[in-house]
Amino acid sequence: MLTCSSLTFNFQVVLLFSLTILLCLASTLSAFFVCEVSERASGNSRQPASIEFSAENGATAIGPSVTATAAIMDGINAEFPPFIYSELINTTHGASAAASTVNLFVPIATTAPSNRFASISHPLQPRGIPDSVISQSTIPTNNFYTNLFVGDQDQPANLYPYMVWWNRGPGGDYGLAISHTTTRQRVFGPFPSANPVQYYYNPTGIRSISFSAAEFDADMTMSLTSPSAFSVNVKMSPSTSKYGSSRSLSIPLVQGTGFISGTYYNLQPQFNSLVGFKSLSAGTSPRSGVKKFIVNLWDDTSWAIYATVPHGQTFSLSLSNMFTIKASARVNNVLVQIAKVVKESALDAHAGMYATSAAVYGIAIGSQGTYTIYYATSGSNNAGRLLLYALPHHVTSFSRSMFSRSLGFKMDSQSKGSMSAYSTSQLIMTETLPTNIKFAPWTSIPGKSARYTNDAIGLISKAAVSEVLQDFNRQTDSDSMYFSGKALDKFAMICYVSHSILKNIAITNLCLNKLKYSFSRFVNNSQRYPLKYDRTYKGIVSSIALTTGSPTSDFGNTYYNDHHFHYGYHIHAAAVIGYIDNALGGTWVANNKDYVNALVRDVANSFPADPYFPFSRSFSWFHGHSWAKGLFESVDGKDEESSSEDYHHAYAIKLWGQVVGDASMEARGAMMLAIMKRAMNAYMLMNNTNTIQPSNFIRNKVTGILYENKADHTTYFGTNIEYIQGIHMLPVTPVSSYIRSPTFVKEEWTSLLSSIAPTLTDGWKGVLYANLALYDPTSSYKFFTSSSFRNSYLDGGASLTWYLAYAAGVGGTTS
């Protein structure tokens, strides 16, 4: 009796024989392939005038056109305020008049996640967040303020440029501590005189000044409300048993703000300093109702305290001792704003108004895009606008309307250079979008294009025939969403090459059917550790830690670590499957769209009002890249190790949007990539001319692990140089050359890798030589076609088929 396994074996034997015959014919067909692919592989190819789903499959994107300053969306409450819309349109320069305007933030979906994901309450409940907030809000897990609701709640939140934390008694101080460090205070190590040093960090715990109250003591509480992507509201209250429930200090923490602002309700304000107060003096009031005080500390820094006092109340401050300043009496509804003094006149002009929250809006018109971070405000001041600090990647992409808003001074950030001061209530940035990078090999090397010679087609075909017969199920059926995703994506790229470059229907069909079957395990949620829907933080998590009891299982997926890395591979694999299946007239996309969209909503949700997922869990529209750390306490804040797997997830989202016909998703993915290119090359990928990171650090070429408060040239899994550099390379895809310039790759190769790569014998060797194709595709291609090549040089997410196709596709063949 024949079993399923024997039938499968016999089928594969027959197919292998057929493929061998086809392989012999491959070289005669090569000329047919060259013209089509070479046109798409060049980095200098003409960009289309509008965002298209794909020139490769003939579909054209028709984005939601803007016909008025009101809604861009259909029936969903995501309209641009008229002044926001006007700014976006006026600053999106160079766009084709004929191109449709696409709202970057149309909802992916608004329905509840499928019941295929069993619902759970997360094992780590947030501390200090009321149950009503948990049930009615979506709580960001990879955001700047996670430290305030995990662990002991006393580790820093990095607002940039300030750092704040809940001080719970050290030095007799209870309240919200504020610190700002400069580059002169950085600690370099482990050998400070080395060049490059391995790491640098900013000292923490320097409590320059803190919001406190005479009523605060060890029984005080801190709670968080209104959690969002850019802000959270902190409420500090004294013991209710001693003082009742009507007394509190409310402090909105908003990224990039020039003041830390708090409103006192029925409390006696107090301000403490671990550094120590040298002097306190009353300044000239900048406007009616606003009191001003200047505090000089023993570290020779000066801080300003402004109080907006309602009519009928008095407010005065005096030094109680070297470490304490007290108000003379209890006050109610008094706004206090604290800022480090850099330019006192600018503080005077902006005191009285503060940011309560922020949101991002954006549009794309063809290959041009604009996004703005808009700050909601309360109060009033002389300037009529906020004092905001912008990061370097903001400044270099500012629209022309931002130029006149510069205040001409800066403050150091923790790990991203100097931040520039602006008088504005919105940051408006423009980018050129990589609309021409799709599935085909692509390079930014001038003059390079695809050249698939007969020999190249033969070698790629040989590799594909061999690799398509691997056991897809065994390699993809892992206990890890990360490694399963890498394997799915590996096979997806083999399918792509078979379909679009080799144009071999037999290999394509075998590959696609096997891949669909393996992918269906995840669609059906029948993998070893099924995914769950977490109703606490509103996300989709692996169930592995629920079984093992270890929060770090599968790299911490259950606790929201690395979701964009893990799910990015799955989303990209789905995009490739859908692209091929659409071309073959299939219905796979329609049948699997809801599942893949659920993964996209988890990592990169586009709609702040979605009740089922937080907005943009991973990617920070403020920092310009994602943060990988989830629900883990960290003295140095959030971090990210792999820049390349970060931009891979954005690339995956762009391609999935193309495949499903979601113009907003496709444009949003393209915008994320454009921002990442700018931000990563400022902060993570350091060429020789980098002026943002310390001069004694840039020779490392990559930051290794970039934290909010630190950079450390290492990895979480080892200190080998191939690990540290390679984790910023994989996977090598068409978008790699967009982010990693030929100049940067050459510098990194010649200074750090050229002597190391030949000595390696594992999968990192293949990663390094695939990355070499980003500046020297000929040498890369020669390596993968060498008689000394071994399959052991391929890691679990890579195939010889793709590496050959990519190196040849970006000009690696010489004849």
Steps between C-alpha positions, in 0.01 A plus 500: 500500500628843403530755780491878467872512566585248230280680251679824584838333460411347163358832381820680596717242322299546180507873539874504563548312172280753324684791655832354390377501141375854542836601640666392179266731310549794736795660326317518168229706663729742681485778243126523554554572869774758480319799348202502734689458826790731415263792449367456852831435673672831435517748784470779244173378357231759443260534791131489415295815540263332740515221751419180319422165649734339252626560153606138521151355512324765301281629784470871554441663834209737523542670836227690683500839325469816703207702370469742791677593819271261683510122499747301298350180636168334450284530807783457752574782742855565384460833321783746493424824682483765226821675609685166510377413152603841369852459643535153351388603153707818499818321606480194274723644230588353166196274481332436170179695461341193347584269790242408758541619856517211743434525873776303672283406795187334368394215733620156398184361658276590791358156578589283796781248448392160373389245757784282373700690763383393843469796735720528808575741780871571496705342780674833562235750595601867469563669831339834568259487207138487621282212383271746323795628296613146417155403377434818304849577362767342287825509695825540304749234605815616322477865588711746696296472821478120547733529801225692680264201507732196525744386765529740791374791285805706589719467191525792256268609223706670230297787361788649300670719591394443862495185707242458779424233757296436810723577795376294792700611801872527420621823659165540671344594167167374370376611160601522136874552456640685197847470353683624195852389419744645249761337281766607753345266756505188280679193628711311245630147545619249575823677398421873482812589302430245226388602154252361442360448847256213540227700667388827644214587732364796688498484879156443648363601836628859486195662651550859394153603610177321573131572523385420851256617767511540873231232521700236309659220702553124481124446475458710187383336176565547130248407233504532121213601275452590132779275367587574137788475257648839588379567853357380827350686791658445843290558807673513838289500813570509872361238734121508475469382859688810612383761251193369322462458125485860377873571500729415208775608266428441131796492258458423128820342367532583131800427280709796387348766726713785633336509843396232744162631609288402798176629646457499878157435646458579870866435579789701641765490221850394588809458283800289594850451361762234558757731340408777737365852465763771508255787468138588429391833359175646375510620142298751303159360410480431125122564497209571727422213733835323448763497775863429416786362711859413409678224689878457484634157589837397639594340167484850346181434306199728522136400492191715459174451688189672365164496678175599333287608794119543480357832610456525874784267598853579607811304416847552643803275545781492755802285572433272796848356480764418244287220354144628536291788369148543636197703403359718774154344493277242344378588151234373264508473122842662479710407198873467573749464214864407542773527237875505487620847407678520166344818366298671770312736268364203303371343821332827594326520163363146521409468869129456565421258216571129517445188292238252616545237228614456141391321185647435157334575167633439153433488128674373190464641152682271262856462626482805727379479856447729796434414862445722798513437871230729632491596868175571683543786746351662805555848637643804326831682470661796330629298205167340420680171440682228691869471567597166342829321448556320168736212433764524225302285257200729547705810426655366180156412363311808619272669254579856401228627731708384799806711418370821652398323821853417612605657830872461430608287796533133587497247782685170501292185473585173665615297197401695188716809492378853563134596486407836348250737662198617300207726571221290355209275587575255224805343338453476124727268301517406132651191340547348156349154512658182355199422284716330237635229733277198479582128490776492237871542580584869531819695558600856576841448332510742206505332161433150629212290371397138465696281265370145510738319268440147381748375757328698776159362411644151499658540844189662650284221351727233643479655845123537477450139394700384799353735758137465397525133598597582857253413774299820535286367783791389716683829464194720558342297781706654777418591859603855410302755300833660415671194353178378338465838332857496374446157347170598338665808353795302373271271301290795386804653332576170325143504370541860384819423310341193341200700387637841407860437398518137388137506382491127564141401559585151629737624769265787579198277547685251718655776710179698533285202595747385762532850639124553512464177693768600750354848535152357561622359831532854626179621338321215679696583816601137540874556548675365809422809704185659357457874505266658753318832506604687812214716621722677757740675261289427191735295289576161347762305691657157492373266770848362562568688824160395633630143480866540590446765764801690365431853371804479270386189311508559124694819564222635720221490239228441763623815673503700175870486423595502132150469351600702194795267442294183543183599319688697235631173357151349497349810336772510234454130425126562465563790263713279274244219505224746420698667224564170321150364564339817367709471184380140461137598547460357850295611800760449774510867597124521554505178701788603726474878516338517844773292663789696349329831569472398865879469515537840334256654745698356789837644398404804293138595554405811305197620697532654849129444569516125432372343825676169433864601438719796602616740235842416350621266774853461366588792272549834674389786279699725733831310506486384137555130567345227712569393855528125557476481879154428635381450856839491666642747750818668378716770655608615152153489351386343177748351255537349156767257384416428134444801278467271198219287639332826594499636147411152374171523687424838342590359160270205565215736586558700182492184286198353678317827441592474133373143476168556679429830325524714814650825371522649848693204638734495203571872530537477877756221465686712245496799734629287788786385277584857396507613864704195602755569229555848637489408870700178483779666304511772763488283812572132424702465179800727536703595196830682538338842480242439772481798736214381721657214691821560702815521286665226708209264431428528127779265392278218626291575187183374672375585846447135590215547745362852500316591818314817584781585741795297374675342202689174538692334217394146587203267463277311738639170369874554474787737436643363174543777249300307239209484745508870582529620141297218347189549712472841331512333155259209497290431307657640184212606276433762230447766765839437664679712242254782560589520869866391492683718250787364289733746673405377846520131404845551345629680810368228728636220281849640459545610861340211688390206287730429207750317720234322706257375235737251328570327833135425586339163445138551609192688383645837589743457214213497252342804663821703470559406137137563405533844659816552293274514193377838621827656385692225314248262342766341280702372797181390672388304196842340463487382860161332459602338170838383625574128500601538865154622605331285766135490604619547857561862403124557487311586816147373562338796330710501184516306175762470233223557245426848628860600565596409144192670355562814702873531428442439128194723506698802619780465249715223643555306180786612281431324174 
